[in-house]
Amino acid sequence: GILNAEPDPERVQREMLDVVRQNRVWKGELLNKKKNGDLFYIGASIYQLLDEKGDFIASVGFQEDITKQKQAQEALRESEEKYRMLFNNVNDAVY
């Protein structure tokens, strides 16, 4: 399933169901695990499909591998932190 690597899958599943049962779209980012054990991130959306009377037909979900995006965000965060530390140390040395 899509929750196989989440630290607290029960909490995430409850959150998803609570949102979807209110006829809203659940959107989030989840940590997942491939069959070979590699971890990867997905962006997911889940909603209910209703008939013309408003009765439940099925849950519909979409997911997209966002691992590269998450890695780029982390690299940017680390780079910003390095430059912030460098800038703060340079300012300390100047004064």
C-alpha positions in Angstrom: 0.0 0.0 0.0 0.9 3.6 -0.2 1.5 3.8 3.6 4.1 1.0 3.8 7.0 3.3 4.9 5.2 6.0 6.9 6.3 6.1 10.6 2.6 6.2 11.8 0.5 4.7 9.0 -2.6 4.3 11.2 -2.7 8.1 11.9 -2.2 8.9 8.3 -5.0 6.5 7.2 -7.4 8.0 9.9 -6.6 11.5 8.6 -7.2 10.4 5.0 -10.5 8.7 5.8 -11.7 11.7 8.0 -11.1 14.1 5.1 -12.5 11.9 2.4 -15.7 11.0 4.4 -16.4 14.7 4.6 -16.5 14.7 0.8 -13.3 16.6 0.6 -10.1 15.8 -1.3 -7.2 14.6 0.8 -3.8 15.7 -0.5 -0.4 15.0 1.0 3.1 13.7 0.7 3.9 10.2 1.8 7.1 8.2 2.3 6.8 4.9 0.5 8.9 1.8 0.0 9.6 -0.1 -3.3 9.7 -3.9 -3.4 13.5 -3.8 -3.3 13.4 -1.7 -0.1 14.3 1.7 -1.6 12.4 4.6 -0.1 10.7 7.2 -2.2 8.2 10.0 -1.8 4.9 10.4 -3.4 2.4 13.2 -3.7 -1.1 11.7 -3.4 -4.7 12.9 -3.7 -7.7 10.8 -2.7 -11.4 11.6 -3.0 -14.8 9.8 -3.0 -16.6 9.2 -6.3 -20.4 9.7 -5.8 -23.3 8.9 -8.0 -26.0 11.5 -9.0 -27.8 10.8 -5.7 -24.7 11.5 -3.7 -24.2 7.9 -2.7 -20.7 6.5 -2.4 -19.4 4.6 -5.4 -15.7 4.3 -4.8 -12.6 6.0 -3.5 -10.3 7.4 -6.2 -6.6 8.1 -5.7 -3.8 9.5 -7.7 -0.1 9.4 -6.8 3.1 10.8 -8.3 6.7 10.1 -7.5 8.1 13.3 -6.1 11.4 12.0 -4.8 13.6 14.2 -7.0 11.6 17.2 -6.0 12.0 16.4 -2.3 15.8 15.8 -2.9 16.1 19.2 -4.6 14.2 20.9 -1.8 16.5 19.2 0.8 19.7 20.2 -1.2 18.4 23.8 -1.4 17.7 23.9 2.4 21.2 22.5 3.1 22.8 25.1 0.8 20.8 27.9 2.3 21.9 26.8 5.8 25.6 26.7 4.8 25.5 30.2 3.3 23.6 31.5 6.4 26.3 30.0 8.7 29.0 31.4 6.4 27.4 34.9 6.3 26.9 34.9 10.1 30.5 33.9 10.7 31.9 36.5 8.3 29.8 39.2 10.0 31.2 38.0 13.4 34.8 38.2 12.0 34.3 41.7 10.6 33.2 43.3 13.8 
